């Protein structure tokens, strides 16, 4: 299970097609997340510079 790095709530991404580089909003805290890996799905804060 993937967790939001901000609020640590579980992100239910099963069944979704996730592409690396895609962004989404956390359903709990609404923060923007960017997908950094698809197997397994890993996300980071989208506004966080490397
Ligand atoms: Zn969140």
mmCIF file of the protein (N, C-alpha, C, O) and its ligand, coordinates in Angstrom:
data_MODEL
# 
_entry.id   MODEL 
# 
loop_
_entity.id 
_entity.type 
_entity.pdbx_number_of_molecules 
1 polymer     1 
2 non-polymer 1 
# 
_entity_poly.entity_id                      1 
_entity_poly.type                           'polypeptide(L)' 
_entity_poly.nstd_linkage                   no 
_entity_poly.nstd_monomer                   no 
_entity_poly.pdbx_seq_one_letter_code       
;(UNK)(UNK)(UNK)(UNK)(UNK)(UNK)(UNK)(UNK)(UNK)(UNK)(UNK)(UNK)(UNK)(UNK)(UNK)(UNK)
(UNK)(UNK)(UNK)(UNK)(UNK)(UNK)(UNK)(UNK)(UNK)(UNK)(UNK)(UNK)(UNK)(UNK)(UNK)(UNK)
(UNK)(UNK)(UNK)(UNK)(UNK)(UNK)(UNK)(UNK)(UNK)(UNK)(UNK)(UNK)(UNK)(UNK)(UNK)(UNK)
(UNK)(UNK)
;
_entity_poly.pdbx_seq_one_letter_code_can   XXXXXXXXXXXXXXXXXXXXXXXXXXXXXXXXXXXXXXXXXXXXXXXXXX 
_entity_poly.pdbx_strand_id                 A 
# 
loop_
_entity_poly_seq.entity_id 
_entity_poly_seq.num 
_entity_poly_seq.mon_id 
_entity_poly_seq.hetero 
1 1  UNK n 
1 2  UNK n 
1 3  UNK n 
1 4  UNK n 
1 5  UNK n 
1 6  UNK n 
1 7  UNK n 
1 8  UNK n 
1 9  UNK n 
1 10 UNK n 
1 11 UNK n 
1 12 UNK n 
1 13 UNK n 
1 14 UNK n 
1 15 UNK n 
1 16 UNK n 
1 17 UNK n 
1 18 UNK n 
1 19 UNK n 
1 20 UNK n 
1 21 UNK n 
1 22 UNK n 
1 23 UNK n 
1 24 UNK n 
1 25 UNK n 
1 26 UNK n 
1 27 UNK n 
1 28 UNK n 
1 29 UNK n 
1 30 UNK n 
1 31 UNK n 
1 32 UNK n 
1 33 UNK n 
1 34 UNK n 
1 35 UNK n 
1 36 UNK n 
1 37 UNK n 
1 38 UNK n 
1 39 UNK n 
1 40 UNK n 
1 41 UNK n 
1 42 UNK n 
1 43 UNK n 
1 44 UNK n 
1 45 UNK n 
1 46 UNK n 
1 47 UNK n 
1 48 UNK n 
1 49 UNK n 
1 50 UNK n 
# 
loop_
_struct_asym.id 
_struct_asym.entity_id 
A 1 
B 2 
# 
loop_
_chem_comp.id 
_chem_comp.type 
_chem_comp.mon_nstd_flag 
UNK 'L-peptide linking' . 
ZN  non-polymer         . 
# 
_pdbx_entity_nonpoly.entity_id   2 
_pdbx_entity_nonpoly.name        ? 
_pdbx_entity_nonpoly.comp_id     ZN 
# 
_pdbx_nonpoly_scheme.asym_id         B 
_pdbx_nonpoly_scheme.entity_id       2 
_pdbx_nonpoly_scheme.mon_id          ZN 
_pdbx_nonpoly_scheme.ndb_seq_num     1 
_pdbx_nonpoly_scheme.pdb_seq_num     101 
_pdbx_nonpoly_scheme.auth_seq_num    101 
_pdbx_nonpoly_scheme.pdb_mon_id      ZN 
_pdbx_nonpoly_scheme.auth_mon_id     ZN 
_pdbx_nonpoly_scheme.pdb_strand_id   A 
_pdbx_nonpoly_scheme.pdb_ins_code    . 
# 
loop_
_atom_site.group_PDB 
_atom_site.id 
_atom_site.type_symbol 
_atom_site.label_atom_id 
_atom_site.label_alt_id 
_atom_site.label_comp_id 
_atom_site.label_asym_id 
_atom_site.label_entity_id 
_atom_site.label_seq_id 
_atom_site.pdbx_PDB_ins_code 
_atom_site.Cartn_x 
_atom_site.Cartn_y 
_atom_site.Cartn_z 
_atom_site.occupancy 
_atom_site.B_iso_or_equiv 
_atom_site.pdbx_formal_charge 
_atom_site.auth_seq_id 
_atom_site.auth_comp_id 
_atom_site.auth_asym_id 
_atom_site.auth_atom_id 
_atom_site.pdbx_PDB_model_num 
ATOM   1   N  N  . UNK A 1 1  ? 0.846  -1.197 0.000   1.00 0.00 ? 1   UNK A N  1 
ATOM   2   C  CA . UNK A 1 1  ? 0.000  0.000  0.000   1.00 0.00 ? 1   UNK A CA 1 
ATOM   3   C  C  . UNK A 1 1  ? 0.879  1.245  0.000   1.00 0.00 ? 1   UNK A C  1 
ATOM   4   O  O  . UNK A 1 1  ? 1.863  1.334  0.735   1.00 0.00 ? 1   UNK A O  1 
ATOM   5   N  N  . UNK A 1 2  ? 0.511  2.174  -0.818  1.00 0.00 ? 2   UNK A N  1 
ATOM   6   C  CA . UNK A 1 2  ? 1.239  3.430  -0.894  1.00 0.00 ? 2   UNK A CA 1 
ATOM   7   C  C  . UNK A 1 2  ? 0.654  4.423  0.110   1.00 0.00 ? 2   UNK A C  1 
ATOM   8   O  O  . UNK A 1 2  ? -0.562 4.512  0.281   1.00 0.00 ? 2   UNK A O  1 
ATOM   9   N  N  . UNK A 1 3  ? 1.525  5.149  0.755   1.00 0.00 ? 3   UNK A N  1 
ATOM   10  C  CA . UNK A 1 3  ? 1.052  6.130  1.733   1.00 0.00 ? 3   UNK A CA 1 
ATOM   11  C  C  . UNK A 1 3  ? 1.411  7.539  1.288   1.00 0.00 ? 3   UNK A C  1 
ATOM   12  O  O  . UNK A 1 3  ? 2.452  7.774  0.675   1.00 0.00 ? 3   UNK A O  1 
ATOM   13  N  N  . UNK A 1 4  ? 0.538  8.448  1.607   1.00 0.00 ? 4   UNK A N  1 
ATOM   14  C  CA . UNK A 1 4  ? 0.814  9.855  1.372   1.00 0.00 ? 4   UNK A CA 1 
ATOM   15  C  C  . UNK A 1 4  ? 1.967  10.287 2.268   1.00 0.00 ? 4   UNK A C  1 
ATOM   16  O  O  . UNK A 1 4  ? 1.913  10.060 3.477   1.00 0.00 ? 4   UNK A O  1 
ATOM   17  N  N  . UNK A 1 5  ? 3.004  10.899 1.716   1.00 0.00 ? 5   UNK A N  1 
ATOM   18  C  CA . UNK A 1 5  ? 4.143  11.320 2.540   1.00 0.00 ? 5   UNK A CA 1 
ATOM   19  C  C  . UNK A 1 5  ? 3.792  12.472 3.479   1.00 0.00 ? 5   UNK A C  1 
ATOM   20  O  O  . UNK A 1 5  ? 4.527  12.743 4.428   1.00 0.00 ? 5   UNK A O  1 
ATOM   21  N  N  . UNK A 1 6  ? 2.693  13.141 3.226   1.00 0.00 ? 6   UNK A N  1 
ATOM   22  C  CA . UNK A 1 6  ? 2.302  14.282 4.052   1.00 0.00 ? 6   UNK A CA 1 
ATOM   23  C  C  . UNK A 1 6  ? 1.451  13.848 5.247   1.00 0.00 ? 6   UNK A C  1 
ATOM   24  O  O  . UNK A 1 6  ? 1.778  14.167 6.390   1.00 0.00 ? 6   UNK A O  1 
ATOM   25  N  N  . UNK A 1 7  ? 0.368  13.125 4.986   1.00 0.00 ? 7   UNK A N  1 
ATOM   26  C  CA . UNK A 1 7  ? -0.562 12.782 6.065   1.00 0.00 ? 7   UNK A CA 1 
ATOM   27  C  C  . UNK A 1 7  ? -0.524 11.291 6.404   1.00 0.00 ? 7   UNK A C  1 
ATOM   28  O  O  . UNK A 1 7  ? -1.167 10.848 7.356   1.00 0.00 ? 7   UNK A O  1 
ATOM   29  N  N  . UNK A 1 8  ? 0.231  10.526 5.620   1.00 0.00 ? 8   UNK A N  1 
ATOM   30  C  CA . UNK A 1 8  ? 0.418  9.097  5.858   1.00 0.00 ? 8   UNK A CA 1 
ATOM   31  C  C  . UNK A 1 8  ? -0.871 8.284  5.770   1.00 0.00 ? 8   UNK A C  1 
ATOM   32  O  O  . UNK A 1 8  ? -0.962 7.194  6.334   1.00 0.00 ? 8   UNK A O  1 
ATOM   33  N  N  . UNK A 1 9  ? -1.844 8.805  5.076   1.00 0.00 ? 9   UNK A N  1 
ATOM   34  C  CA . UNK A 1 9  ? -3.037 8.002  4.843   1.00 0.00 ? 9   UNK A CA 1 
ATOM   35  C  C  . UNK A 1 9  ? -2.777 7.066  3.664   1.00 0.00 ? 9   UNK A C  1 
ATOM   36  O  O  . UNK A 1 9  ? -1.965 7.358  2.786   1.00 0.00 ? 9   UNK A O  1 
ATOM   37  N  N  . UNK A 1 10 ? -3.471 5.956  3.663   1.00 0.00 ? 10  UNK A N  1 
ATOM   38  C  CA . UNK A 1 10 ? -3.299 5.002  2.576   1.00 0.00 ? 10  UNK A CA 1 
ATOM   39  C  C  . UNK A 1 10 ? -3.910 5.549  1.296   1.00 0.00 ? 10  UNK A C  1 
ATOM   40  O  O  . UNK A 1 10 ? -5.027 6.068  1.289   1.00 0.00 ? 10  UNK A O  1 
ATOM   41  N  N  . UNK A 1 11 ? -3.155 5.422  0.217   1.00 0.00 ? 11  UNK A N  1 
ATOM   42  C  CA . UNK A 1 11 ? -3.657 5.824  -1.093  1.00 0.00 ? 11  UNK A CA 1 
ATOM   43  C  C  . UNK A 1 11 ? -4.134 4.575  -1.812  1.00 0.00 ? 11  UNK A C  1 
ATOM   44  O  O  . UNK A 1 11 ? -3.346 3.667  -2.074  1.00 0.00 ? 11  UNK A O  1 
ATOM   45  N  N  . UNK A 1 12 ? -5.396 4.526  -2.125  1.00 0.00 ? 12  UNK A N  1 
ATOM   46  C  CA . UNK A 1 12 ? -5.938 3.347  -2.794  1.00 0.00 ? 12  UNK A CA 1 
ATOM   47  C  C  . UNK A 1 12 ? -5.767 3.508  -4.296  1.00 0.00 ? 12  UNK A C  1 
ATOM   48  O  O  . UNK A 1 12 ? -6.578 4.141  -4.972  1.00 0.00 ? 12  UNK A O  1 
ATOM   49  N  N  . UNK A 1 13 ? -4.703 2.923  -4.792  1.00 0.00 ? 13  UNK A N  1 
ATOM   50  C  CA . UNK A 1 13 ? -4.357 3.071  -6.200  1.00 0.00 ? 13  UNK A CA 1 
ATOM   51  C  C  . UNK A 1 13 ? -4.537 1.774  -6.964  1.00 0.00 ? 13  UNK A C  1 
ATOM   52  O  O  . UNK A 1 13 ? -4.267 1.715  -8.163  1.00 0.00 ? 13  UNK A O  1 
ATOM   53  N  N  . UNK A 1 14 ? -4.992 0.734  -6.277  1.00 0.00 ? 14  UNK A N  1 
ATOM   54  C  CA . UNK A 1 14 ? -5.197 -0.548 -6.950  1.00 0.00 ? 14  UNK A CA 1 
ATOM   55  C  C  . UNK A 1 14 ? -6.228 -0.395 -8.063  1.00 0.00 ? 14  UNK A C  1 
ATOM   56  O  O  . UNK A 1 14 ? -7.300 0.176  -7.864  1.00 0.00 ? 14  UNK A O  1 
ATOM   57  N  N  . UNK A 1 15 ? -5.885 -0.913 -9.225  1.00 0.00 ? 15  UNK A N  1 
ATOM   58  C  CA . UNK A 1 15 ? -6.811 -0.862 -10.340 1.00 0.00 ? 15  UNK A CA 1 
ATOM   59  C  C  . UNK A 1 15 ? -6.655 0.380  -11.193 1.00 0.00 ? 15  UNK A C  1 
ATOM   60  O  O  . UNK A 1 15 ? -7.251 0.482  -12.265 1.00 0.00 ? 15  UNK A O  1 
ATOM   61  N  N  . UNK A 1 16 ? -5.855 1.325  -10.719 1.00 0.00 ? 16  UNK A N  1 
ATOM   62  C  CA . UNK A 1 16 ? -5.599 2.515  -11.517 1.00 0.00 ? 16  UNK A CA 1 
ATOM   63  C  C  . UNK A 1 16 ? -4.336 2.299  -12.353 1.00 0.00 ? 16  UNK A C  1 
ATOM   64  O  O  . UNK A 1 16 ? -3.401 1.617  -11.934 1.00 0.00 ? 16  UNK A O  1 
ATOM   65  N  N  . UNK A 1 17 ? -4.336 2.891  -13.527 1.00 0.00 ? 17  UNK A N  1 
ATOM   66  C  CA . UNK A 1 17 ? -3.114 2.869  -14.322 1.00 0.00 ? 17  UNK A CA 1 
ATOM   67  C  C  . UNK A 1 17 ? -2.284 4.063  -13.898 1.00 0.00 ? 17  UNK A C  1 
ATOM   68  O  O  . UNK A 1 17 ? -2.664 5.215  -14.108 1.00 0.00 ? 17  UNK A O  1 
ATOM   69  N  N  . UNK A 1 18 ? -1.154 3.766  -13.303 1.00 0.00 ? 18  UNK A N  1 
ATOM   70  C  CA . UNK A 1 18 ? -0.291 4.821  -12.773 1.00 0.00 ? 18  UNK A CA 1 
ATOM   71  C  C  . UNK A 1 18 ? 0.930  4.950  -13.668 1.00 0.00 ? 18  UNK A C  1 
ATOM   72  O  O  . UNK A 1 18 ? 1.634  3.972  -13.921 1.00 0.00 ? 18  UNK A O  1 
ATOM   73  N  N  . UNK A 1 19 ? 1.172  6.144  -14.136 1.00 0.00 ? 19  UNK A N  1 
ATOM   74  C  CA . UNK A 1 19 ? 2.359  6.400  -14.938 1.00 0.00 ? 19  UNK A CA 1 
ATOM   75  C  C  . UNK A 1 19 ? 3.353  7.219  -14.124 1.00 0.00 ? 19  UNK A C  1 
ATOM   76  O  O  . UNK A 1 19 ? 2.978  8.148  -13.409 1.00 0.00 ? 19  UNK A O  1 
ATOM   77  N  N  . UNK A 1 20 ? 4.614  6.861  -14.246 1.00 0.00 ? 20  UNK A N  1 
ATOM   78  C  CA . UNK A 1 20 ? 5.666  7.608  -13.572 1.00 0.00 ? 20  UNK A CA 1 
ATOM   79  C  C  . UNK A 1 20 ? 5.664  9.045  -14.091 1.00 0.00 ? 20  UNK A C  1 
ATOM   80  O  O  . UNK A 1 20 ? 5.592  9.275  -15.299 1.00 0.00 ? 20  UNK A O  1 
ATOM   81  N  N  . UNK A 1 21 ? 5.741  9.992  -13.189 1.00 0.00 ? 21  UNK A N  1 
ATOM   82  C  CA . UNK A 1 21 ? 5.724  11.398 -13.555 1.00 0.00 ? 21  UNK A CA 1 
ATOM   83  C  C  . UNK A 1 21 ? 4.344  12.018 -13.465 1.00 0.00 ? 21  UNK A C  1 
ATOM   84  O  O  . UNK A 1 21 ? 4.193  13.239 -13.508 1.00 0.00 ? 21  UNK A O  1 
ATOM   85  N  N  . UNK A 1 22 ? 3.333  11.162 -13.339 1.00 0.00 ? 22  UNK A N  1 
ATOM   86  C  CA . UNK A 1 22 ? 1.971  11.646 -13.214 1.00 0.00 ? 22  UNK A CA 1 
ATOM   87  C  C  . UNK A 1 22 ? 1.778  12.291 -11.841 1.00 0.00 ? 22  UNK A C  1 
ATOM   88  O  O  . UNK A 1 22 ? 2.437  11.917 -10.871 1.00 0.00 ? 22  UNK A O  1 
ATOM   89  N  N  . UNK A 1 23 ? 0.887  13.241 -11.772 1.00 0.00 ? 23  UNK A N  1 
ATOM   90  C  CA . UNK A 1 23 ? 0.592  13.842 -10.475 1.00 0.00 ? 23  UNK A CA 1 
ATOM   91  C  C  . UNK A 1 23 ? -0.852 13.548 -10.093 1.00 0.00 ? 23  UNK A C  1 
ATOM   92  O  O  . UNK A 1 23 ? -1.716 13.343 -10.946 1.00 0.00 ? 23  UNK A O  1 
ATOM   93  N  N  . UNK A 1 24 ? -1.082 13.534 -8.803  1.00 0.00 ? 24  UNK A N  1 
ATOM   94  C  CA . UNK A 1 24 ? -2.433 13.302 -8.267  1.00 0.00 ? 24  UNK A CA 1 
ATOM   95  C  C  . UNK A 1 24 ? -2.547 14.097 -6.978  1.00 0.00 ? 24  UNK A C  1 
ATOM   96  O  O  . UNK A 1 24 ? -1.559 14.598 -6.441  1.00 0.00 ? 24  UNK A O  1 
ATOM   97  N  N  . UNK A 1 25 ? -3.762 14.198 -6.502  1.00 0.00 ? 25  UNK A N  1 
ATOM   98  C  CA . UNK A 1 25 ? -3.963 14.856 -5.223  1.00 0.00 ? 25  UNK A CA 1 
ATOM   99  C  C  . UNK A 1 25 ? -4.384 13.824 -4.183  1.00 0.00 ? 25  UNK A C  1 
ATOM   100 O  O  . UNK A 1 25 ? -5.224 12.962 -4.441  1.00 0.00 ? 25  UNK A O  1 
ATOM   101 N  N  . UNK A 1 26 ? -3.792 13.932 -3.021  1.00 0.00 ? 26  UNK A N  1 
ATOM   102 C  CA . UNK A 1 26 ? -4.147 13.055 -1.920  1.00 0.00 ? 26  UNK A CA 1 
ATOM   103 C  C  . UNK A 1 26 ? -5.613 13.283 -1.564  1.00 0.00 ? 26  UNK A C  1 
ATOM   104 O  O  . UNK A 1 26 ? -6.030 14.425 -1.371  1.00 0.00 ? 26  UNK A O  1 
ATOM   105 N  N  . UNK A 1 27 ? -6.400 12.207 -1.477  1.00 0.00 ? 27  UNK A N  1 
ATOM   106 C  CA . UNK A 1 27 ? -7.820 12.378 -1.151  1.00 0.00 ? 27  UNK A CA 1 
ATOM   107 C  C  . UNK A 1 27 ? -8.041 12.844 0.285   1.00 0.00 ? 27  UNK A C  1 
ATOM   108 O  O  . UNK A 1 27 ? -9.109 13.362 0.611   1.00 0.00 ? 27  UNK A O  1 
ATOM   109 N  N  . UNK A 1 28 ? -7.059 12.668 1.127   1.00 0.00 ? 28  UNK A N  1 
ATOM   110 C  CA . UNK A 1 28 ? -7.208 13.053 2.527   1.00 0.00 ? 28  UNK A CA 1 
ATOM   111 C  C  . UNK A 1 28 ? -6.796 14.496 2.790   1.00 0.00 ? 28  UNK A C  1 
ATOM   112 O  O  . UNK A 1 28 ? -7.576 15.279 3.332   1.00 0.00 ? 28  UNK A O  1 
ATOM   113 N  N  . UNK A 1 29 ? -5.565 14.851 2.404   1.00 0.00 ? 29  UNK A N  1 
ATOM   114 C  CA . UNK A 1 29 ? -5.066 16.189 2.728   1.00 0.00 ? 29  UNK A CA 1 
ATOM   115 C  C  . UNK A 1 29 ? -5.046 17.107 1.507   1.00 0.00 ? 29  UNK A C  1 
ATOM   116 O  O  . UNK A 1 29 ? -4.854 18.316 1.639   1.00 0.00 ? 29  UNK A O  1 
ATOM   117 N  N  . UNK A 1 30 ? -5.243 16.534 0.323   1.00 0.00 ? 30  UNK A N  1 
ATOM   118 C  CA . UNK A 1 30 ? -5.360 17.348 -0.876  1.00 0.00 ? 30  UNK A CA 1 
ATOM   119 C  C  . UNK A 1 30 ? -4.052 17.814 -1.463  1.00 0.00 ? 30  UNK A C  1 
ATOM   120 O  O  . UNK A 1 30 ? -4.036 18.570 -2.435  1.00 0.00 ? 30  UNK A O  1 
ATOM   121 N  N  . UNK A 1 31 ? -2.942 17.365 -0.878  1.00 0.00 ? 31  UNK A N  1 
ATOM   122 C  CA . UNK A 1 31 ? -1.643 17.801 -1.370  1.00 0.00 ? 31  UNK A CA 1 
ATOM   123 C  C  . UNK A 1 31 ? -1.339 17.128 -2.711  1.00 0.00 ? 31  UNK A C  1 
ATOM   124 O  O  . UNK A 1 31 ? -1.809 16.023 -2.982  1.00 0.00 ? 31  UNK A O  1 
ATOM   125 N  N  . UNK A 1 32 ? -0.550 17.807 -3.541  1.00 0.00 ? 32  UNK A N  1 
ATOM   126 C  CA . UNK A 1 32 ? -0.224 17.258 -4.840  1.00 0.00 ? 32  UNK A CA 1 
ATOM   127 C  C  . UNK A 1 32 ? 0.959  16.303 -4.719  1.00 0.00 ? 32  UNK A C  1 
ATOM   128 O  O  . UNK A 1 32 ? 1.989  16.624 -4.125  1.00 0.00 ? 32  UNK A O  1 
ATOM   129 N  N  . UNK A 1 33 ? 0.780  15.129 -5.298  1.00 0.00 ? 33  UNK A N  1 
ATOM   130 C  CA . UNK A 1 33 ? 1.789  14.079 -5.248  1.00 0.00 ? 33  UNK A CA 1 
ATOM   131 C  C  . UNK A 1 33 ? 2.218  13.709 -6.649  1.00 0.00 ? 33  UNK A C  1 
ATOM   132 O  O  . UNK A 1 33 ? 1.415  13.734 -7.581  1.00 0.00 ? 33  UNK A O  1 
ATOM   133 N  N  . UNK A 1 34 ? 3.494  13.365 -6.798  1.00 0.00 ? 34  UNK A N  1 
ATOM   134 C  CA . UNK A 1 34 ? 4.008  12.916 -8.090  1.00 0.00 ? 34  UNK A CA 1 
ATOM   135 C  C  . UNK A 1 34 ? 4.445  11.467 -7.961  1.00 0.00 ? 34  UNK A C  1 
ATOM   136 O  O  . UNK A 1 34 ? 5.092  11.081 -6.987  1.00 0.00 ? 34  UNK A O  1 
ATOM   137 N  N  . UNK A 1 35 ? 4.082  10.672 -8.960  1.00 0.00 ? 35  UNK A N  1 
ATOM   138 C  CA . UNK A 1 35 ? 4.468  9.269  -8.976  1.00 0.00 ? 35  UNK A CA 1 
ATOM   139 C  C  . UNK A 1 35 ? 5.922  9.165  -9.431  1.00 0.00 ? 35  UNK A C  1 
ATOM   140 O  O  . UNK A 1 35 ? 6.291  9.669  -10.492 1.00 0.00 ? 35  UNK A O  1 
ATOM   141 N  N  . UNK A 1 36 ? 6.736  8.505  -8.617  1.00 0.00 ? 36  UNK A N  1 
ATOM   142 C  CA . UNK A 1 36 ? 8.153  8.371  -8.950  1.00 0.00 ? 36  UNK A CA 1 
ATOM   143 C  C  . UNK A 1 36 ? 8.509  6.953  -9.362  1.00 0.00 ? 36  UNK A C  1 
ATOM   144 O  O  . UNK A 1 36 ? 9.574  6.728  -9.936  1.00 0.00 ? 36  UNK A O  1 
ATOM   145 N  N  . UNK A 1 37 ? 7.644  6.001  -9.082  1.00 0.00 ? 37  UNK A N  1 
ATOM   146 C  CA . UNK A 1 37 ? 7.870  4.613  -9.443  1.00 0.00 ? 37  UNK A CA 1 
ATOM   147 C  C  . UNK A 1 37 ? 6.525  3.925  -9.566  1.00 0.00 ? 37  UNK A C  1 
ATOM   148 O  O  . UNK A 1 37 ? 5.574  4.275  -8.867  1.00 0.00 ? 37  UNK A O  1 
ATOM   149 N  N  . UNK A 1 38 ? 6.446  2.938  -10.463 1.00 0.00 ? 38  UNK A N  1 
ATOM   150 C  CA . UNK A 1 38 ? 5.161  2.265  -10.664 1.00 0.00 ? 38  UNK A CA 1 
ATOM   151 C  C  . UNK A 1 38 ? 5.128  0.853  -10.091 1.00 0.00 ? 38  UNK A C  1 
ATOM   152 O  O  . UNK A 1 38 ? 4.046  0.318  -9.846  1.00 0.00 ? 38  UNK A O  1 
ATOM   153 N  N  . UNK A 1 39 ? 6.280  0.242  -9.873  1.00 0.00 ? 39  UNK A N  1 
ATOM   154 C  CA . UNK A 1 39 ? 6.326  -1.133 -9.342  1.00 0.00 ? 39  UNK A CA 1 
ATOM   155 C  C  . UNK A 1 39 ? 7.349  -1.231 -8.238  1.00 0.00 ? 39  UNK A C  1 
ATOM   156 O  O  . UNK A 1 39 ? 8.521  -1.468 -8.528  1.00 0.00 ? 39  UNK A O  1 
ATOM   157 N  N  . UNK A 1 40 ? 6.972  -1.061 -7.000  1.00 0.00 ? 40  UNK A N  1 
ATOM   158 C  CA . UNK A 1 40 ? 5.622  -0.663 -6.547  1.00 0.00 ? 40  UNK A CA 1 
ATOM   159 C  C  . UNK A 1 40 ? 5.398  0.830  -6.728  1.00 0.00 ? 40  UNK A C  1 
ATOM   160 O  O  . UNK A 1 40 ? 6.341  1.586  -6.959  1.00 0.00 ? 40  UNK A O  1 
ATOM   161 N  N  . UNK A 1 41 ? 4.173  1.236  -6.624  1.00 0.00 ? 41  UNK A N  1 
ATOM   162 C  CA . UNK A 1 41 ? 3.854  2.656  -6.766  1.00 0.00 ? 41  UNK A CA 1 
ATOM   163 C  C  . UNK A 1 41 ? 4.454  3.433  -5.597  1.00 0.00 ? 41  UNK A C  1 
ATOM   164 O  O  . UNK A 1 41 ? 4.213  3.133  -4.428  1.00 0.00 ? 41  UNK A O  1 
ATOM   165 N  N  . UNK A 1 42 ? 5.235  4.431  -5.955  1.00 0.00 ? 42  UNK A N  1 
ATOM   166 C  CA . UNK A 1 42 ? 5.849  5.297  -4.953  1.00 0.00 ? 42  UNK A CA 1 
ATOM   167 C  C  . UNK A 1 42 ? 5.525  6.738  -5.321  1.00 0.00 ? 42  UNK A C  1 
ATOM   168 O  O  . UNK A 1 42 ? 5.571  7.106  -6.494  1.00 0.00 ? 42  UNK A O  1 
ATOM   169 N  N  . UNK A 1 43 ? 5.204  7.538  -4.342  1.00 0.00 ? 43  UNK A N  1 
ATOM   170 C  CA . UNK A 1 43 ? 4.883  8.941  -4.600  1.00 0.00 ? 43  UNK A CA 1 
ATOM   171 C  C  . UNK A 1 43 ? 5.727  9.841  -3.711  1.00 0.00 ? 43  UNK A C  1 
ATOM   172 O  O  . UNK A 1 43 ? 6.190  9.439  -2.643  1.00 0.00 ? 43  UNK A O  1 
ATOM   173 N  N  . UNK A 1 44 ? 5.914  11.070 -4.182  1.00 0.00 ? 44  UNK A N  1 
ATOM   174 C  CA . UNK A 1 44 ? 6.577  12.089 -3.378  1.00 0.00 ? 44  UNK A CA 1 
ATOM   175 C  C  . UNK A 1 44 ? 5.772  13.372 -3.526  1.00 0.00 ? 44  UNK A C  1 
ATOM   176 O  O  . UNK A 1 44 ? 4.895  13.470 -4.385  1.00 0.00 ? 44  UNK A O  1 
ATOM   177 N  N  . UNK A 1 45 ? 6.071  14.341 -2.695  1.00 0.00 ? 45  UNK A N  1 
ATOM   178 C  CA . UNK A 1 45 ? 5.401  15.618 -2.801  1.00 0.00 ? 45  UNK A CA 1 
ATOM   179 C  C  . UNK A 1 45 ? 5.756  16.270 -4.134  1.00 0.00 ? 45  UNK A C  1 
ATOM   180 O  O  . UNK A 1 45 ? 6.933  16.372 -4.479  1.00 0.00 ? 45  UNK A O  1 
ATOM   181 N  N  . UNK A 1 46 ? 4.762  16.705 -4.875  1.00 0.00 ? 46  UNK A N  1 
ATOM   182 C  CA . UNK A 1 46 ? 4.993  17.214 -6.216  1.00 0.00 ? 46  UNK A CA 1 
ATOM   183 C  C  . UNK A 1 46 ? 5.747  18.532 -6.213  1.00 0.00 ? 46  UNK A C  1 
ATOM   184 O  O  . UNK A 1 46 ? 6.461  18.845 -7.166  1.00 0.00 ? 46  UNK A O  1 
ATOM   185 N  N  . UNK A 1 47 ? 5.592  19.307 -5.146  1.00 0.00 ? 47  UNK A N  1 
ATOM   186 C  CA . UNK A 1 47 ? 6.254  20.618 -5.113  1.00 0.00 ? 47  UNK A CA 1 
ATOM   187 C  C  . UNK A 1 47 ? 7.636  20.559 -4.481  1.00 0.00 ? 47  UNK A C  1 
ATOM   188 O  O  . UNK A 1 47 ? 8.271  21.585 -4.235  1.00 0.00 ? 47  UNK A O  1 
ATOM   189 N  N  . UNK A 1 48 ? 8.092  19.325 -4.222  1.00 0.00 ? 48  UNK A N  1 
ATOM   190 C  CA . UNK A 1 48 ? 9.391  19.153 -3.583  1.00 0.00 ? 48  UNK A CA 1 
ATOM   191 C  C  . UNK A 1 48 ? 10.479 19.056 -4.653  1.00 0.00 ? 48  UNK A C  1 
ATOM   192 O  O  . UNK A 1 48 ? 10.458 18.152 -5.488  1.00 0.00 ? 48  UNK A O  1 
ATOM   193 N  N  . UNK A 1 49 ? 11.403 19.970 -4.622  1.00 0.00 ? 49  UNK A N  1 
ATOM   194 C  CA . UNK A 1 49 ? 12.466 19.955 -5.625  1.00 0.00 ? 49  UNK A CA 1 
ATOM   195 C  C  . UNK A 1 49 ? 13.508 18.911 -5.258  1.00 0.00 ? 49  UNK A C  1 
ATOM   196 O  O  . UNK A 1 49 ? 13.804 18.724 -4.078  1.00 0.00 ? 49  UNK A O  1 
ATOM   197 N  N  . UNK A 1 50 ? 14.069 18.228 -6.249  1.00 0.00 ? 50  UNK A N  1 
ATOM   198 C  CA . UNK A 1 50 ? 15.090 17.198 -5.963  1.00 0.00 ? 50  UNK A CA 1 
ATOM   199 C  C  . UNK A 1 50 ? 16.377 17.780 -5.418  1.00 0.00 ? 50  UNK A C  1 
ATOM   200 O  O  . UNK A 1 50 ? 17.318 17.038 -5.134  1.00 0.00 ? 50  UNK A O  1 
HETATM 201 ZN ZN . ZN  B 2 .  ? -2.254 13.201 2.284   1.00 0.00 ? 101 ZN  A ZN 1 
# 
